[in-house]
């Protein structure tokens, strides 16, 4: 009886491992494909926004360069205003630091070891059932 139980437990563990590997590989591939599609879509949108901003900025700079000096304004003031506008156009806003996600210790442990706990629990349940019956 003991050898049959051992063989059954080994088969159950092997089947569980194979199912885990198959599901992990399939999930990995599906996640990669989904992430790639989302990344391309986000990249396209970001690229269009960046291109639009660059076009507007270039238009403003070229328009600013073509502005003739206004009569009655001193040339130094005109040049200073032009430099201030160019400085504002060329500076990038400071990036805000992103907050770290808050995860509890138990949540982290479950994500790391939860699958193994379930497999161990299943094996212990089988051992209990075969020993008691």
Secondary structure, 3 states (H helix, E strand, C coil): CHHHHHHHHHHHHHHHHHHHHHHHHHHHHHHHHHHHHHHHHHHHHHHHHHHHHHHHHHHHHHHHHHCCCCCCCCHHHHHHHHHHHHHHHHCCCCCCCCCCCCCCHHHHHHHHHHHHHHHHHHHHHHHHHHHHC
